Amino acid sequence: MRRRGWFALVLTAALAVVLCFLTLPVVAIFVNTAPRDLLASLGDESALDALRLSLLCSATAVGLIVVVGTPAAYLLATRRFRGHAAVVTLIELPLVLPPAVAGIGLLAALGPQGVLGGLIEDAGVRLVLTTAGVIVALTFVAAPFYLRQAQSAFEALDRTWLDASRTLGATEARTFARVAVPTAGPGLASGLALAWGRALGEFGATLMFAGSFRGITQTAPLAIYERFSTDFTGALALSAVLVAVSAALLLSVKLVGGPAWTSGAPR
Protein backbone atom coordinates (compact mmCIF):
# COMPACT_ATOMS: atom_id res chain seq x y z
CA MET A 1 0.00 0.00 0.00
CA ARG A 2 2.86 2.38 0.81
CA ARG A 3 4.52 1.68 -2.53
CA ARG A 4 1.25 2.18 -4.36
CA GLY A 5 0.59 5.46 -2.53
CA TRP A 6 4.12 6.70 -3.23
CA PHE A 7 3.86 6.00 -6.93
CA ALA A 8 0.43 7.62 -7.17
CA LEU A 9 1.92 10.73 -5.59
CA VAL A 10 4.71 10.78 -8.17
CA LEU A 11 2.20 10.43 -11.01
CA THR A 12 0.08 13.26 -9.62
CA ALA A 13 3.09 15.52 -9.20
CA ALA A 14 4.26 14.79 -12.76
CA LEU A 15 0.81 15.62 -14.14
CA ALA A 16 0.70 18.84 -12.12
CA VAL A 17 4.10 19.95 -13.46
CA VAL A 18 3.12 19.14 -17.05
CA LEU A 19 -0.26 20.87 -16.72
CA CYS A 20 1.27 23.99 -15.17
CA PHE A 21 4.09 24.22 -17.69
CA LEU A 22 1.85 23.77 -20.73
CA THR A 23 -1.09 25.91 -19.66
CA LEU A 24 0.56 28.83 -17.87
CA PRO A 25 1.93 30.50 -21.05
CA VAL A 26 -1.46 30.14 -22.73
CA VAL A 27 -3.33 31.60 -19.77
CA ALA A 28 -0.78 34.41 -19.51
CA ILE A 29 -1.72 35.61 -23.00
CA PHE A 30 -5.20 36.47 -21.72
CA VAL A 31 -4.36 37.77 -18.24
CA ASN A 32 -1.28 39.82 -19.10
CA THR A 33 -3.34 42.60 -20.68
CA ALA A 34 -6.83 43.94 -19.99
CA PRO A 35 -9.53 42.56 -22.34
CA ARG A 36 -10.41 46.13 -23.39
CA ASP A 37 -6.87 46.70 -24.64
CA LEU A 38 -6.83 43.39 -26.47
CA LEU A 39 -10.08 44.19 -28.27
CA ALA A 40 -8.84 47.67 -29.15
CA SER A 41 -5.69 46.20 -30.70
CA LEU A 42 -7.76 43.87 -32.85
CA GLY A 43 -9.49 46.89 -34.37
CA ASP A 44 -6.32 47.75 -36.27
CA GLU A 45 -6.84 47.23 -40.01
CA SER A 46 -3.53 45.43 -40.51
CA ALA A 47 -4.38 42.98 -37.71
CA LEU A 48 -7.74 42.21 -39.30
CA ASP A 49 -6.07 41.73 -42.69
CA ALA A 50 -3.61 39.27 -41.14
CA LEU A 51 -6.39 37.32 -39.45
CA ARG A 52 -8.49 37.18 -42.61
CA LEU A 53 -5.52 36.04 -44.65
CA SER A 54 -4.61 33.36 -42.12
CA LEU A 55 -8.13 31.96 -42.03
CA LEU A 56 -8.54 32.07 -45.82
CA CYS A 57 -5.17 30.52 -46.65
CA SER A 58 -5.30 27.88 -43.91
CA ALA A 59 -8.84 26.85 -44.89
CA THR A 60 -7.80 26.58 -48.54
CA ALA A 61 -4.70 24.58 -47.63
CA VAL A 62 -6.68 22.20 -45.43
CA GLY A 63 -9.28 21.75 -48.16
CA LEU A 64 -6.57 20.74 -50.62
CA ILE A 65 -5.01 18.43 -48.05
CA VAL A 66 -8.29 16.66 -47.33
CA VAL A 67 -9.24 16.24 -51.00
CA VAL A 68 -5.89 14.78 -52.05
CA GLY A 69 -4.70 13.36 -48.73
CA THR A 70 -7.74 11.23 -47.89
CA PRO A 71 -7.47 8.82 -50.85
CA ALA A 72 -3.68 8.84 -50.52
CA ALA A 73 -3.92 7.84 -46.86
CA TYR A 74 -6.46 5.15 -47.74
CA LEU A 75 -4.07 3.68 -50.29
CA LEU A 76 -1.23 3.61 -47.76
CA ALA A 77 -3.49 2.02 -45.16
CA THR A 78 -4.98 -0.70 -47.35
CA ARG A 79 -2.11 -1.61 -49.67
CA ARG A 80 1.32 -3.03 -49.03
CA PHE A 81 3.86 -2.59 -51.80
CA ARG A 82 7.60 -2.49 -52.26
CA GLY A 83 8.92 0.76 -50.83
CA HIS A 84 5.84 1.34 -48.66
CA ALA A 85 7.91 2.23 -45.59
CA ALA A 86 10.07 4.61 -47.64
CA VAL A 87 6.98 6.38 -49.02
CA VAL A 88 5.52 6.83 -45.53
CA THR A 89 8.87 8.13 -44.27
CA LEU A 90 9.10 10.69 -47.07
CA ILE A 91 5.55 11.87 -46.38
CA GLU A 92 6.29 12.29 -42.69
CA LEU A 93 9.67 13.97 -43.22
CA PRO A 94 8.27 17.55 -43.19
CA LEU A 95 7.13 16.88 -39.61
CA VAL A 96 10.72 17.07 -38.40
CA LEU A 97 12.11 19.63 -40.83
CA PRO A 98 13.05 23.00 -39.31
CA PRO A 99 10.74 25.71 -40.70
CA ALA A 100 13.63 27.53 -42.37
CA VAL A 101 14.65 24.33 -44.13
CA ALA A 102 11.09 23.84 -45.35
CA GLY A 103 11.09 27.37 -46.78
CA ILE A 104 14.44 26.91 -48.49
CA GLY A 105 13.25 23.59 -49.90
CA LEU A 106 10.14 25.22 -51.37
CA LEU A 107 12.27 27.93 -52.96
CA ALA A 108 14.65 25.33 -54.39
CA ALA A 109 11.75 23.34 -55.81
CA LEU A 110 9.17 25.95 -56.83
CA GLY A 111 11.07 29.26 -56.88
CA PRO A 112 11.99 31.09 -60.11
CA GLN A 113 15.35 29.27 -60.20
CA GLY A 114 14.00 26.07 -58.70
CA VAL A 115 13.65 22.57 -60.08
CA LEU A 116 10.11 23.22 -61.31
CA GLY A 117 10.41 27.00 -61.46
CA GLY A 118 10.60 27.15 -65.25
CA LEU A 119 7.55 24.98 -65.76
CA ILE A 120 5.55 27.00 -63.23
CA GLU A 121 6.50 30.29 -64.86
CA ASP A 122 5.66 28.92 -68.33
CA ALA A 123 2.21 28.07 -67.00
CA GLY A 124 1.79 31.70 -65.97
CA VAL A 125 1.71 30.88 -62.25
CA ARG A 126 3.63 32.89 -59.67
CA LEU A 127 4.08 31.47 -56.20
CA VAL A 128 6.96 33.27 -54.52
CA LEU A 129 5.90 36.39 -52.58
CA THR A 130 2.22 35.84 -53.37
CA THR A 131 -0.88 34.66 -51.51
CA ALA A 132 -0.74 31.44 -53.54
CA GLY A 133 2.75 30.91 -52.13
CA VAL A 134 1.34 31.18 -48.60
CA ILE A 135 -1.15 28.41 -49.39
CA VAL A 136 1.63 26.23 -50.82
CA ALA A 137 3.77 26.73 -47.71
CA LEU A 138 0.88 25.96 -45.36
CA THR A 139 -0.05 22.88 -47.35
CA PHE A 140 3.51 21.57 -47.26
CA VAL A 141 3.95 21.86 -43.50
CA ALA A 142 0.42 20.79 -42.51
CA ALA A 143 -0.23 17.88 -44.89
CA PRO A 144 1.79 15.26 -42.95
CA PHE A 145 -0.31 15.86 -39.82
CA TYR A 146 -3.49 14.95 -41.68
CA LEU A 147 -1.99 12.09 -43.68
CA ARG A 148 -0.49 10.44 -40.63
CA GLN A 149 -3.73 10.57 -38.65
CA ALA A 150 -5.88 9.58 -41.64
CA GLN A 151 -3.71 6.57 -42.37
CA SER A 152 -3.98 5.43 -38.76
CA ALA A 153 -7.76 5.89 -38.86
CA PHE A 154 -8.11 3.79 -42.00
CA GLU A 155 -5.77 1.11 -40.65
CA ALA A 156 -7.96 0.81 -37.55
CA LEU A 157 -11.04 -0.06 -39.60
CA ASP A 158 -12.49 -3.55 -39.37
CA ARG A 159 -11.52 -5.03 -42.73
CA THR A 160 -14.54 -7.33 -42.68
CA TRP A 161 -16.76 -4.26 -43.22
CA LEU A 162 -14.86 -3.36 -46.36
CA ASP A 163 -14.90 -6.96 -47.58
CA ALA A 164 -18.63 -7.23 -46.92
CA SER A 165 -19.28 -4.09 -48.93
CA ARG A 166 -17.33 -5.48 -51.87
CA THR A 167 -19.09 -8.84 -51.54
CA LEU A 168 -22.46 -7.08 -51.79
CA GLY A 169 -21.42 -5.63 -55.13
CA ALA A 170 -20.12 -2.18 -54.21
CA THR A 171 -17.11 -0.94 -56.14
CA GLU A 172 -13.95 -0.07 -54.26
CA ALA A 173 -14.64 3.63 -54.84
CA ARG A 174 -18.14 3.29 -53.39
CA THR A 175 -16.81 1.30 -50.45
CA PHE A 176 -14.27 4.03 -49.82
CA ALA A 177 -16.88 6.80 -49.95
CA ARG A 178 -19.78 5.07 -48.18
CA VAL A 179 -18.04 2.81 -45.66
CA ALA A 180 -14.40 3.69 -45.05
CA VAL A 181 -14.65 7.49 -44.84
CA PRO A 182 -17.73 7.66 -42.57
CA THR A 183 -16.39 4.96 -40.26
CA ALA A 184 -12.99 6.64 -40.01
CA GLY A 185 -14.67 10.03 -39.58
CA PRO A 186 -13.47 10.82 -36.02
CA GLY A 187 -9.88 10.03 -36.94
CA LEU A 188 -10.11 12.09 -40.12
CA ALA A 189 -11.61 14.99 -38.15
CA SER A 190 -8.72 14.77 -35.72
CA GLY A 191 -6.22 14.91 -38.55
CA LEU A 192 -8.05 17.86 -40.07
CA ALA A 193 -7.90 19.76 -36.78
CA LEU A 194 -4.21 19.01 -36.33
CA ALA A 195 -3.43 20.11 -39.88
CA TRP A 196 -5.52 23.26 -39.58
CA GLY A 197 -3.91 24.17 -36.27
CA ARG A 198 -0.46 23.64 -37.76
CA ALA A 199 -1.35 25.77 -40.78
CA LEU A 200 -2.65 28.61 -38.59
CA GLY A 201 0.58 28.63 -36.62
CA GLU A 202 3.00 28.31 -39.54
CA PHE A 203 5.72 30.96 -39.56
CA GLY A 204 9.15 30.05 -40.89
CA ALA A 205 8.34 28.40 -44.22
CA THR A 206 5.82 31.12 -45.05
CA LEU A 207 8.31 33.89 -44.31
CA MET A 208 11.06 32.25 -46.39
CA PHE A 209 8.88 31.36 -49.36
CA ALA A 210 6.16 34.01 -49.48
CA GLY A 211 7.57 36.90 -47.47
CA SER A 212 5.60 39.18 -45.18
CA PHE A 213 3.59 41.81 -47.08
CA ARG A 214 0.50 43.23 -45.43
CA GLY A 215 -2.71 42.10 -47.06
CA ILE A 216 -0.85 39.75 -49.43
CA THR A 217 1.32 37.29 -47.52
CA GLN A 218 1.41 38.51 -43.92
CA THR A 219 -0.47 35.90 -41.90
CA ALA A 220 -1.29 36.29 -38.22
CA PRO A 221 1.95 34.64 -36.95
CA LEU A 222 4.00 36.98 -39.15
CA ALA A 223 1.99 39.97 -37.91
CA ILE A 224 2.63 38.86 -34.32
CA TYR A 225 6.36 38.78 -35.00
CA GLU A 226 6.25 42.23 -36.58
CA ARG A 227 4.40 43.69 -33.59
CA PHE A 228 6.51 41.93 -30.97
CA SER A 229 9.03 44.74 -30.48
CA THR A 230 6.77 47.75 -31.12
CA ASP A 231 3.24 46.78 -30.04
CA PHE A 232 3.32 43.96 -27.50
CA THR A 233 -0.38 44.40 -26.71
CA GLY A 234 -1.23 43.97 -30.38
CA ALA A 235 0.91 40.84 -30.51
CA LEU A 236 -0.93 39.48 -27.48
CA ALA A 237 -4.30 40.25 -29.07
CA LEU A 238 -3.49 38.32 -32.25
CA SER A 239 -2.03 35.50 -30.17
CA ALA A 240 -5.22 35.32 -28.13
CA VAL A 241 -7.29 34.97 -31.30
CA LEU A 242 -5.11 32.13 -32.58
CA VAL A 243 -5.31 30.37 -29.22
CA ALA A 244 -9.11 30.70 -29.25
CA VAL A 245 -9.37 29.35 -32.80
CA SER A 246 -7.04 26.44 -32.01
CA ALA A 247 -9.03 25.61 -28.86
CA ALA A 248 -12.24 25.72 -30.89
CA LEU A 249 -10.76 23.26 -33.39
CA LEU A 250 -9.78 20.82 -30.66
CA LEU A 251 -13.17 21.15 -28.98
CA SER A 252 -14.99 20.54 -32.26
CA VAL A 253 -12.98 17.35 -32.79
CA LYS A 254 -13.93 16.07 -29.35
CA LEU A 255 -17.59 16.88 -30.00
CA VAL A 256 -17.53 15.18 -33.41
CA GLY A 257 -15.65 12.17 -32.05
CA GLY A 258 -18.05 11.76 -29.13
CA PRO A 259 -17.31 8.94 -26.68
CA ALA A 260 -14.37 7.75 -28.76
CA TRP A 261 -12.52 10.94 -27.87
CA THR A 262 -13.67 11.35 -24.33
CA SER A 263 -12.05 7.98 -23.65
CA GLY A 264 -8.78 9.31 -25.00
CA ALA A 265 -8.38 7.78 -28.47
CA PRO A 266 -10.23 7.56 -31.76
CA ARG A 267 -11.97 4.30 -32.63
Secondary structure, DSSP 8 states (H G I E B T S, - for coil): -HHHHHHHHHHHHHHHHHHHHHHHHHHHHHHSS-HHHHHHHHTSHHHHHHHHHHHHHHHHHHHHHHHHHHHHHHHHHH---TTHHHHHHHHHGGGTS-HHHHHHHHHHHHSTTSTTHHHHHHTT---TTSHHHHHHHHHHHHHHHHHHHHHHHHHTS-HHHHHHHHHTT--HHHHIIIIIHHHTHHHHHHHHHHHHHHHHH--HHHHHHH---TTTT--HHHHHHHHTTT-HHHHHHHHHHHHHHHHHHHHHHHHHHTHHHHTTS--
